[in-house]
Amino acid sequence: MTDPADPVGPPPTDAPVTRREASRARRAQSAADAGAAFQTHMRAARVEFESQVAHARAEFEEANARIAQRTGRNLILAILIGLAIGAVVLASLLFFKWLFLVFALAACSLGAFEFIRALQAAGRRIDLAPQLGAGALLLVSGYFSPLWLHWVALLVAVAVVVVWRLLGQMFARDGRTYGAVLSDVLISAFVQLYVPFLGSLAMVLLAAPRGEWWVLAFLIVTVVADTGAYVSGLTLGRNGRHPMAPRISPKKTWEGFAGATVVALAAGVVLAVFMLQLPWWAGLVFGALVLGTATAGDLGESMIKRDLGIKDMSSWLPGHGGVLDRLDSILPSATAALALYWLLTPLVTT
C-alpha cells in the first residue's frame, strides 16, 4: 500500500523541467512545420520556375526554327560564332596588327580550300597544293612588299598554278578535251584572283599607316550591313517579299537591302568621324561603296554556288555555312576600302 505521507505524482522539482521540455518540443515542432512549409514552397517555386523556363525555351526554339526555315541559318550558333570571330579580329587589329595577317592567312586558306574542293567535286581539275602555296605567298607579299612587288607576286602566283595544271594534264594523258583543259586553267587562275588576291589587298591596306583602322572600319560596315539586311528582311518582308535577284539568291530581298543601306550609311558616317578622322560626307561615300561591293560579292558567290549546285561551300561554321560564305562580301570590300584609303586620306583631319 502507498504511504499516505508520500506525495502523489512526480516530485515537485520535476514540474518545471517538464514544462521546459514541452516548450522546447513545441518550438521544435513549430520550426519543423515552418521548415516543411518553406521546403514545400521552394519546391513549388522551383517547379514553377522550371515550367516557365521550359515554356520560354520551347517558344524560343520554335521562333528560332521559323527563322532558320526562313533564312537557312541557326540563329544561336550564328551569333556565338560571329562574336568569337569578332573578338579575334578586334584583338588582332587593336593590339598587334601583324596578328591579323595570321588570321587572314588561315581564313583565306580555308576559303580557298573549300572553293577548290567544291570545284573538284563538280569535275574541275584544280591542284590544291600549288593553289594554297601561291595564295599564302600573295597574302604575305601584300603585307610586307611594296605595291609594285606585290603585282609581281600576283603574276608569279597565277603563272605557277597555270603551268602546274598544264604540266599535270600533260603527264596525265587521259584524253581530256581541249575545252575542259582550258576551263581548268582559267578556273585555276580565277581561284587565285578571287580569294588570295582580294584578301591580299586587305593586307596592303593593313600595312599602310593607320591601315588597321581602315580594315576594322570596312569590316564593321560589312558586318552591320549583313545584320541590317537580315533583320529588315525578316521584319519588313514578313507580309510581302520582293526578291532582289531571284534566279541567283531567292532569299535576298529589296527589303533586306533597304535595311542594309540605312545601317551601312549610318555606320560609315560614325566610323568616318570618330575612327578615320574624315568628314561626315566621306562616311556616306565609304558606307555606300562598301555596301555595294559587299552586296556584289554576296550575289557573286551565290551565283557560283548555284552553278556548282551547292547551298554552302562547307558546314565548318554552323549557322554560317563555310568560311568562304563569310568572306564572300568581305573580299571585294577590301578593294573598295583600299581605293578609298588612297583617295580620302588627304582629307584626314588632325
Buried (B, 14 or more C-beta within 10 A) or exposed (E): EEEEEEEEEEEEEEEEEEEEEEEEEEEEEEEEEEEEEEEEEEEEEEEEEEEEEEEEEEEEEEEBEEBBEBBEBBBBBBEEBBEEBEEBBBEBBEEEBEBBBEBBBEBBBBBBBBBBBBBEEEEBBBBEEBBBBBBBBBBBBBBEBEEEEBEEBBEEBBEBBBEBBBEEBEEEEEEEEEEEBEBBBEBBBBBBEBBBBBBBBBBBBBBBEEBBBBBBBBBBBBBBBBBBBBBBBBEBBEEEBEBBBEEBBEBBBBBBBBBBBBBBBBBBBBBBBEBBBBBEEBBBBBBBBBBBBBBBBBBBBBBBBBEBEBEBBBEBBEBBBBBBBBBBBBBBBBBBBBBBBEEBBEEEEE
